[in-house]
Amino acid sequence: MGEEHPRKRSRQHFETETTRHVTLFESPQCELYFTREEIERFSPSRKDGIDLVKESFLRSSYCTFLQRLGMNLHVSQVTIACAMMMCHRFYMRQSHAKNDWQTIATASLFLACKAEDEPCQLSSVVVASYEIIYEWDPSASIRIHQTECYHEFKEIVLAGERLLLDTSAFLLDIELPYKPLAAALNRLNAWPDLATSAWNFVHDWLRTTLCLQYKPHVIATATVHLAASFQNAKVGSRRDWWLEFGVTTKLLKALIIGIKIAPIQVACYVLTMCTYRV
């Protein structure tokens, strides 16, 4: 999408999906979490010929885009993470093949600002997003301030927002691992270096589908466990301290396996693309 001329970007690229039948579930409200098999084998993108490693790469791409966009707009990390979750959930019901991820990501951040009560002017979102999307074009920062171009792109973002709302059935109450992580670190009296490591892990895992498979308190608990393992630190008053947070040993092990697999999928796709180009 990076080399596409602005005038060729069209609402039709994703707006036609508003009435598309949701194949995984009858209603967007019926499930917020999915099994690994549902994500890896039955996503809408898979049915459109996009394989797992490529979709993992696309997920990583829109998360990186959202991080840049959010930082440029000076919004909180919580709002950025909320936008990432909106994108993750959207692409479990709509296909990457039919919905431009840059548009959906832009609309997600605008919507996340509203959901997290951190208002951000639409004009600021539109300009910042356009400049990132077309950063290869030196004239982009000038063009987006021209009336016609600005209004065209603004309407595309608003159409993306409507599609997000329709797809999610206006379910915008998104739970993130940050609060349960803070609670766990305080309860375990974790030392600062371990806490920093745990926060960094959470930031990374929000870029993967783990947040679609496991509830926030499970991710938070696994984060502390993994951070402690890396730093060879002891936490809790008992060896299986995670049981105190409602996480079984079996569930903890399953999540840790998923943590190891997720970045490998992205790396495999990047390596494949580089080899192909050579």
BALOBA-1460 file (C-alpha; in Angstrom, 3 decimals):
// residues 278
<rec num="1" residu="m" x="0.000" y="0.000" z="0.000"/>
<rec num="2" residu="g" x="2.963" y="2.308" z="0.635"/>
<rec num="3" residu="e" x="3.505" y="3.091" z="-3.039"/>
<rec num="4" residu="e" x="-0.137" y="3.536" z="-3.953"/>
<rec num="5" residu="h" x="-1.014" y="7.012" z="-5.145"/>
<rec num="6" residu="p" x="-3.382" y="8.823" z="-2.739"/>
<rec num="7" residu="r" x="-6.011" y="9.355" z="-5.426"/>
<rec num="8" residu="k" x="-6.333" y="5.592" z="-5.950"/>
<rec num="9" residu="r" x="-7.237" y="4.884" z="-2.326"/>
<rec num="10" residu="s" x="-10.969" y="4.300" z="-2.204"/>
<rec num="11" residu="r" x="-13.667" y="3.674" z="0.390"/>
<rec num="12" residu="q" x="-14.862" y="0.810" z="-1.795"/>
<rec num="13" residu="h" x="-11.748" y="-1.124" z="-0.817"/>
<rec num="14" residu="f" x="-13.301" y="-1.857" z="2.556"/>
<rec num="15" residu="e" x="-16.750" y="-0.248" z="2.774"/>
<rec num="16" residu="t" x="-18.369" y="-3.085" z="0.823"/>
<rec num="17" residu="e" x="-17.501" y="-5.368" z="3.730"/>
<rec num="18" residu="t" x="-20.049" y="-3.686" z="6.028"/>
<rec num="19" residu="t" x="-22.729" y="-6.193" z="5.090"/>
<rec num="20" residu="r" x="-20.391" y="-9.139" z="4.687"/>
<rec num="21" residu="h" x="-21.538" y="-12.306" z="6.463"/>
<rec num="22" residu="v" x="-19.463" y="-13.093" z="9.537"/>
<rec num="23" residu="t" x="-18.261" y="-16.633" z="8.978"/>
<rec num="24" residu="l" x="-16.767" y="-17.524" z="12.349"/>
<rec num="25" residu="f" x="-19.720" y="-16.508" z="14.476"/>
<rec num="26" residu="e" x="-23.315" y="-15.493" z="13.946"/>
<rec num="27" residu="s" x="-22.903" y="-12.303" z="15.965"/>
<rec num="28" residu="p" x="-19.823" y="-10.179" z="16.748"/>
<rec num="29" residu="q" x="-20.956" y="-10.116" z="20.377"/>
<rec num="30" residu="c" x="-20.922" y="-13.861" z="20.941"/>
<rec num="31" residu="e" x="-17.146" y="-14.261" z="21.356"/>
<rec num="32" residu="l" x="-14.300" y="-12.034" z="22.472"/>
<rec num="33" residu="y" x="-11.730" y="-14.816" z="22.731"/>
<rec num="34" residu="f" x="-10.766" y="-17.490" z="20.232"/>
<rec num="35" residu="t" x="-8.885" y="-20.742" z="20.204"/>
<rec num="36" residu="r" x="-5.507" y="-20.975" z="18.551"/>
<rec num="37" residu="e" x="-7.035" y="-23.232" z="15.887"/>
<rec num="38" residu="e" x="-9.726" y="-20.665" z="15.043"/>
<rec num="39" residu="i" x="-7.089" y="-17.975" z="14.631"/>
<rec num="40" residu="e" x="-4.597" y="-20.040" z="12.674"/>
<rec num="41" residu="r" x="-6.949" y="-22.028" z="10.434"/>
<rec num="42" residu="f" x="-10.305" y="-20.293" z="10.147"/>
<rec num="43" residu="s" x="-9.754" y="-16.549" z="10.083"/>
<rec num="44" residu="p" x="-11.529" y="-14.637" z="7.274"/>
<rec num="45" residu="s" x="-8.130" y="-13.848" z="5.740"/>
<rec num="46" residu="r" x="-7.281" y="-17.534" z="5.551"/>
<rec num="47" residu="k" x="-10.371" y="-18.137" z="3.458"/>
<rec num="48" residu="d" x="-9.200" y="-15.412" z="1.085"/>
<rec num="49" residu="g" x="-5.847" y="-17.083" z="0.505"/>
<rec num="50" residu="i" x="-3.704" y="-15.213" z="3.042"/>
<rec num="51" residu="d" x="-1.600" y="-17.734" z="4.963"/>
<rec num="52" residu="l" x="-0.802" y="-17.621" z="8.669"/>
<rec num="53" residu="v" x="2.697" y="-16.174" z="8.473"/>
<rec num="54" residu="k" x="1.596" y="-13.385" z="6.145"/>
<rec num="55" residu="e" x="-1.358" y="-12.500" z="8.347"/>
<rec num="56" residu="s" x="0.950" y="-12.470" z="11.371"/>
<rec num="57" residu="f" x="3.173" y="-10.051" z="9.474"/>
<rec num="58" residu="l" x="0.176" y="-7.847" z="8.625"/>
<rec num="59" residu="r" x="-0.880" y="-7.812" z="12.275"/>
<rec num="60" residu="s" x="2.621" y="-6.773" z="13.276"/>
<rec num="61" residu="s" x="2.542" y="-4.081" z="10.568"/>
<rec num="62" residu="y" x="-0.620" y="-2.377" z="11.769"/>
<rec num="63" residu="c" x="0.574" y="-2.539" z="15.370"/>
<rec num="64" residu="t" x="3.852" y="-0.833" z="14.413"/>
<rec num="65" residu="f" x="1.858" y="1.744" z="12.448"/>
<rec num="66" residu="l" x="-0.427" y="2.377" z="15.445"/>
<rec num="67" residu="q" x="2.544" y="2.802" z="17.762"/>
<rec num="68" residu="r" x="4.026" y="5.435" z="15.459"/>
<rec num="69" residu="l" x="0.709" y="7.179" z="14.923"/>
<rec num="70" residu="g" x="-0.101" y="7.212" z="18.627"/>
<rec num="71" residu="m" x="3.299" y="8.594" z="19.560"/>
<rec num="72" residu="n" x="3.027" y="11.302" z="16.903"/>
<rec num="73" residu="l" x="-0.346" y="12.298" z="18.359"/>
<rec num="74" residu="h" x="0.966" y="12.095" z="21.958"/>
<rec num="75" residu="v" x="-1.756" y="9.730" z="23.152"/>
<rec num="76" residu="s" x="-1.255" y="7.248" z="25.986"/>
<rec num="77" residu="q" x="0.065" y="3.719" z="25.590"/>
<rec num="78" residu="v" x="-3.259" y="2.435" z="26.893"/>
<rec num="79" residu="t" x="-5.084" y="4.138" z="24.016"/>
<rec num="80" residu="i" x="-2.594" y="2.747" z="21.509"/>
<rec num="81" residu="a" x="-3.064" y="-0.743" z="22.958"/>
<rec num="82" residu="c" x="-6.842" y="-0.315" z="22.815"/>
<rec num="83" residu="a" x="-6.558" y="0.506" z="19.105"/>
<rec num="84" residu="m" x="-4.411" y="-2.583" z="18.539"/>
<rec num="85" residu="m" x="-7.071" y="-4.737" z="20.194"/>
<rec num="86" residu="m" x="-9.754" y="-3.182" z="18.004"/>
<rec num="87" residu="c" x="-7.749" y="-4.116" z="14.922"/>
<rec num="88" residu="h" x="-7.098" y="-7.646" z="16.188"/>
<rec num="89" residu="r" x="-10.796" y="-8.227" z="16.821"/>
<rec num="90" residu="f" x="-11.800" y="-6.644" z="13.519"/>
<rec num="91" residu="y" x="-9.576" y="-8.980" z="11.523"/>
<rec num="92" residu="m" x="-11.076" y="-11.995" z="13.237"/>
<rec num="93" residu="r" x="-14.349" y="-11.075" z="11.519"/>
<rec num="94" residu="q" x="-13.191" y="-9.331" z="8.377"/>
<rec num="95" residu="s" x="-10.480" y="-10.207" z="5.860"/>
<rec num="96" residu="h" x="-7.158" y="-8.498" z="5.296"/>
<rec num="97" residu="a" x="-7.673" y="-9.178" z="1.605"/>
<rec num="98" residu="k" x="-10.719" y="-6.917" z="1.496"/>
<rec num="99" residu="n" x="-9.902" y="-4.294" z="4.124"/>
<rec num="100" residu="d" x="-6.938" y="-1.913" z="3.950"/>
<rec num="101" residu="w" x="-5.097" y="-2.241" z="7.264"/>
<rec num="102" residu="q" x="-3.764" y="1.331" z="7.232"/>
<rec num="103" residu="t" x="-7.279" y="2.730" z="6.996"/>
<rec num="104" residu="i" x="-8.638" y="0.371" z="9.643"/>
<rec num="105" residu="a" x="-5.717" y="1.146" z="11.966"/>
<rec num="106" residu="t" x="-6.235" y="4.899" z="11.582"/>
<rec num="107" residu="a" x="-9.940" y="4.569" z="12.320"/>
<rec num="108" residu="s" x="-9.144" y="2.289" z="15.283"/>
<rec num="109" residu="l" x="-6.917" y="4.883" z="16.928"/>
<rec num="110" residu="f" x="-9.503" y="7.612" z="16.426"/>
<rec num="111" residu="l" x="-12.142" y="5.348" z="17.961"/>
<rec num="112" residu="a" x="-9.835" y="4.238" z="20.792"/>
<rec num="113" residu="c" x="-9.279" y="7.867" z="21.772"/>
<rec num="114" residu="k" x="-13.027" y="8.184" z="22.257"/>
<rec num="115" residu="a" x="-13.318" y="4.888" z="24.115"/>
<rec num="116" residu="e" x="-10.484" y="5.769" z="26.507"/>
<rec num="117" residu="d" x="-11.810" y="9.301" z="27.038"/>
<rec num="118" residu="e" x="-8.682" y="10.775" z="25.503"/>
<rec num="119" residu="p" x="-10.189" y="12.969" z="22.761"/>
<rec num="120" residu="c" x="-8.036" y="13.652" z="19.744"/>
<rec num="121" residu="q" x="-9.164" y="15.899" z="16.926"/>
<rec num="122" residu="l" x="-10.064" y="14.057" z="13.742"/>
<rec num="123" residu="s" x="-8.040" y="16.564" z="11.725"/>
<rec num="124" residu="s" x="-4.911" y="15.688" z="13.701"/>
<rec num="125" residu="v" x="-5.462" y="11.955" z="13.193"/>
<rec num="126" residu="v" x="-6.089" y="12.384" z="9.469"/>
<rec num="127" residu="v" x="-2.983" y="14.506" z="8.868"/>
<rec num="128" residu="a" x="-0.649" y="12.382" z="11.011"/>
<rec num="129" residu="s" x="-1.850" y="9.123" z="9.451"/>
<rec num="130" residu="y" x="-1.581" y="10.405" z="5.892"/>
<rec num="131" residu="e" x="1.967" y="11.627" z="6.475"/>
<rec num="132" residu="i" x="3.029" y="8.226" z="7.813"/>
<rec num="133" residu="i" x="1.308" y="6.268" z="5.033"/>
<rec num="134" residu="y" x="2.871" y="8.411" z="2.318"/>
<rec num="135" residu="e" x="6.162" y="9.219" z="4.013"/>
<rec num="136" residu="w" x="7.951" y="8.049" z="0.843"/>
<rec num="137" residu="d" x="6.408" y="11.060" z="-0.959"/>
<rec num="138" residu="p" x="8.051" y="14.426" z="-0.071"/>
<rec num="139" residu="s" x="4.913" y="16.306" z="-1.154"/>
<rec num="140" residu="a" x="2.529" y="14.348" z="1.099"/>
<rec num="141" residu="s" x="2.798" y="16.710" z="4.079"/>
<rec num="142" residu="i" x="1.837" y="19.617" z="1.820"/>
<rec num="143" residu="r" x="-0.883" y="17.773" z="-0.108"/>
<rec num="144" residu="i" x="-2.817" y="16.615" z="2.963"/>
<rec num="145" residu="h" x="-3.353" y="20.225" z="3.991"/>
<rec num="146" residu="q" x="-5.067" y="20.938" z="0.687"/>
<rec num="147" residu="t" x="-8.844" y="20.960" z="1.043"/>
<rec num="148" residu="e" x="-9.728" y="18.313" z="-1.534"/>
<rec num="149" residu="c" x="-7.125" y="15.781" z="-0.434"/>
<rec num="150" residu="y" x="-7.871" y="16.319" z="3.253"/>
<rec num="151" residu="h" x="-11.623" y="15.808" z="2.845"/>
<rec num="152" residu="e" x="-11.141" y="12.728" z="0.664"/>
<rec num="153" residu="f" x="-8.943" y="11.021" z="3.229"/>
<rec num="154" residu="k" x="-11.105" y="12.171" z="6.145"/>
<rec num="155" residu="e" x="-14.153" y="10.517" z="4.563"/>
<rec num="156" residu="i" x="-12.189" y="7.297" z="4.084"/>
<rec num="157" residu="v" x="-11.214" y="7.276" z="7.770"/>
<rec num="158" residu="l" x="-14.809" y="7.959" z="8.839"/>
<rec num="159" residu="a" x="-16.057" y="5.160" z="6.598"/>
<rec num="160" residu="g" x="-13.496" y="2.888" z="8.267"/>
<rec num="161" residu="e" x="-14.787" y="3.944" z="11.674"/>
<rec num="162" residu="r" x="-18.354" y="3.060" z="10.691"/>
<rec num="163" residu="l" x="-17.222" y="-0.346" z="9.502"/>
<rec num="164" residu="l" x="-15.352" y="-0.930" z="12.768"/>
<rec num="165" residu="l" x="-18.453" y="-0.066" z="14.761"/>
<rec num="166" residu="d" x="-20.685" y="-2.268" z="12.608"/>
<rec num="167" residu="t" x="-18.276" y="-5.187" z="12.823"/>
<rec num="168" residu="s" x="-17.882" y="-4.919" z="16.600"/>
<rec num="169" residu="a" x="-21.611" y="-4.266" z="17.161"/>
<rec num="170" residu="f" x="-20.483" y="-1.143" z="19.069"/>
<rec num="171" residu="l" x="-18.792" y="-3.309" z="21.708"/>
<rec num="172" residu="l" x="-15.926" y="-0.993" z="22.672"/>
<rec num="173" residu="d" x="-15.317" y="-2.007" z="26.292"/>
<rec num="174" residu="i" x="-11.836" y="-3.487" z="25.846"/>
<rec num="175" residu="e" x="-9.969" y="-5.007" z="28.783"/>
<rec num="176" residu="l" x="-6.168" y="-4.778" z="28.660"/>
<rec num="177" residu="p" x="-3.508" y="-6.614" z="30.718"/>
<rec num="178" residu="y" x="-2.108" y="-3.407" z="32.244"/>
<rec num="179" residu="k" x="-4.319" y="-3.195" z="35.337"/>
<rec num="180" residu="p" x="-4.023" y="-6.873" z="36.329"/>
<rec num="181" residu="l" x="-0.273" y="-6.674" z="35.696"/>
<rec num="182" residu="a" x="0.093" y="-3.684" z="38.009"/>
<rec num="183" residu="a" x="-2.003" y="-5.447" z="40.638"/>
<rec num="184" residu="a" x="0.090" y="-8.629" z="40.384"/>
<rec num="185" residu="l" x="3.394" y="-6.762" z="40.621"/>
<rec num="186" residu="n" x="2.196" y="-4.890" z="43.706"/>
<rec num="187" residu="r" x="0.838" y="-8.015" z="45.360"/>
<rec num="188" residu="l" x="4.066" y="-9.935" z="44.693"/>
<rec num="189" residu="n" x="6.195" y="-6.959" z="45.711"/>
<rec num="190" residu="a" x="8.255" y="-7.379" z="42.531"/>
<rec num="191" residu="w" x="11.454" y="-5.379" z="42.300"/>
<rec num="192" residu="p" x="11.756" y="-2.545" z="39.729"/>
<rec num="193" residu="d" x="13.857" y="-4.334" z="37.083"/>
<rec num="194" residu="l" x="11.444" y="-7.255" z="36.976"/>
<rec num="195" residu="a" x="8.495" y="-4.872" z="36.712"/>
<rec num="196" residu="t" x="10.119" y="-3.034" z="33.797"/>
<rec num="197" residu="s" x="10.783" y="-6.313" z="32.007"/>
<rec num="198" residu="a" x="7.177" y="-7.425" z="32.566"/>
<rec num="199" residu="w" x="5.757" y="-4.170" z="31.161"/>
<rec num="200" residu="n" x="7.930" y="-4.526" z="28.067"/>
<rec num="201" residu="f" x="6.695" y="-8.086" z="27.535"/>
<rec num="202" residu="v" x="3.072" y="-6.932" z="27.683"/>
<rec num="203" residu="h" x="3.742" y="-4.217" z="25.108"/>
<rec num="204" residu="d" x="5.201" y="-6.844" z="22.764"/>
<rec num="205" residu="w" x="2.461" y="-9.436" z="23.271"/>
<rec num="206" residu="l" x="-0.303" y="-6.972" z="22.495"/>
<rec num="207" residu="r" x="1.059" y="-7.059" z="18.949"/>
<rec num="208" residu="t" x="0.214" y="-10.767" z="18.665"/>
<rec num="209" residu="t" x="-2.978" y="-12.835" z="18.796"/>
<rec num="210" residu="l" x="-2.287" y="-13.956" z="22.365"/>
<rec num="211" residu="c" x="-4.617" y="-11.204" z="23.558"/>
<rec num="212" residu="l" x="-7.345" y="-12.828" z="21.458"/>
<rec num="213" residu="q" x="-6.756" y="-16.208" z="23.093"/>
<rec num="214" residu="y" x="-6.273" y="-15.371" z="26.764"/>
<rec num="215" residu="k" x="-7.932" y="-13.031" z="29.216"/>
<rec num="216" residu="p" x="-5.923" y="-10.053" z="30.550"/>
<rec num="217" residu="h" x="-5.250" y="-11.520" z="34.008"/>
<rec num="218" residu="v" x="-3.793" y="-14.675" z="32.415"/>
<rec num="219" residu="i" x="-1.471" y="-12.670" z="30.177"/>
<rec num="220" residu="a" x="-0.440" y="-10.516" z="33.148"/>
<rec num="221" residu="t" x="0.374" y="-13.561" z="35.271"/>
<rec num="222" residu="a" x="2.369" y="-15.252" z="32.495"/>
<rec num="223" residu="t" x="4.227" y="-11.987" z="31.951"/>
<rec num="224" residu="v" x="5.417" y="-11.871" z="35.547"/>
<rec num="225" residu="h" x="6.389" y="-15.539" z="35.403"/>
<rec num="226" residu="l" x="8.428" y="-15.117" z="32.236"/>
<rec num="227" residu="a" x="10.091" y="-11.907" z="33.446"/>
<rec num="228" residu="a" x="11.066" y="-13.641" z="36.683"/>
<rec num="229" residu="s" x="12.449" y="-16.626" z="34.750"/>
<rec num="230" residu="f" x="14.580" y="-14.409" z="32.523"/>
<rec num="231" residu="q" x="16.009" y="-12.562" z="35.508"/>
<rec num="232" residu="n" x="16.265" y="-15.644" z="37.694"/>
<rec num="233" residu="a" x="14.183" y="-13.899" z="40.332"/>
<rec num="234" residu="k" x="11.916" y="-15.422" z="42.934"/>
<rec num="235" residu="v" x="8.384" y="-14.086" z="43.265"/>
<rec num="236" residu="g" x="5.567" y="-15.054" z="45.580"/>
<rec num="237" residu="s" x="5.605" y="-17.068" z="48.786"/>
<rec num="238" residu="r" x="4.997" y="-20.402" z="47.057"/>
<rec num="239" residu="r" x="6.431" y="-22.139" z="44.035"/>
<rec num="240" residu="d" x="3.124" y="-22.226" z="42.134"/>
<rec num="241" residu="w" x="2.209" y="-18.641" z="43.051"/>
<rec num="242" residu="w" x="0.256" y="-18.171" z="39.812"/>
<rec num="243" residu="l" x="-2.559" y="-20.287" z="41.256"/>
<rec num="244" residu="e" x="-3.323" y="-17.362" z="43.566"/>
<rec num="245" residu="f" x="-4.254" y="-15.339" z="40.460"/>
<rec num="246" residu="g" x="-6.663" y="-17.931" z="39.081"/>
<rec num="247" residu="v" x="-4.229" y="-19.305" z="36.498"/>
<rec num="248" residu="t" x="-3.627" y="-23.057" z="36.331"/>
<rec num="249" residu="t" x="-0.219" y="-24.538" z="35.581"/>
<rec num="250" residu="k" x="-1.584" y="-26.057" z="32.364"/>
<rec num="251" residu="l" x="-2.903" y="-22.683" z="31.185"/>
<rec num="252" residu="l" x="0.361" y="-20.978" z="32.068"/>
<rec num="253" residu="k" x="2.384" y="-23.494" z="30.044"/>
<rec num="254" residu="a" x="0.051" y="-23.183" z="27.046"/>
<rec num="255" residu="l" x="0.430" y="-19.417" z="27.016"/>
<rec num="256" residu="i" x="4.212" y="-19.583" z="27.269"/>
<rec num="257" residu="i" x="4.295" y="-21.925" z="24.257"/>
<rec num="258" residu="g" x="2.169" y="-19.416" z="22.359"/>
<rec num="259" residu="i" x="4.566" y="-16.635" z="23.337"/>
<rec num="260" residu="k" x="7.446" y="-18.508" z="21.744"/>
<rec num="261" residu="i" x="5.541" y="-19.264" z="18.528"/>
<rec num="262" residu="a" x="4.066" y="-15.814" z="17.774"/>
<rec num="263" residu="p" x="7.268" y="-13.912" z="16.848"/>
<rec num="264" residu="i" x="8.547" y="-16.878" z="14.830"/>
<rec num="265" residu="q" x="5.561" y="-16.589" z="12.466"/>
<rec num="266" residu="v" x="6.403" y="-12.968" z="11.689"/>
<rec num="267" residu="a" x="10.096" y="-13.719" z="11.260"/>
<rec num="268" residu="c" x="9.331" y="-16.574" z="8.856"/>
<rec num="269" residu="y" x="7.266" y="-14.334" z="6.619"/>
<rec num="270" residu="v" x="9.902" y="-11.585" z="6.545"/>
<rec num="271" residu="l" x="12.597" y="-14.142" z="5.715"/>
<rec num="272" residu="t" x="10.432" y="-15.639" z="2.961"/>
<rec num="273" residu="m" x="9.824" y="-12.236" z="1.378"/>
<rec num="274" residu="c" x="13.510" y="-11.292" z="1.537"/>
<rec num="275" residu="t" x="14.545" y="-14.604" z="-0.044"/>
<rec num="276" residu="y" x="11.958" y="-14.197" z="-2.779"/>
<rec num="277" residu="r" x="13.152" y="-10.701" z="-3.630"/>
<rec num="278" residu="v" x="16.771" y="-11.845" z="-3.825"/>
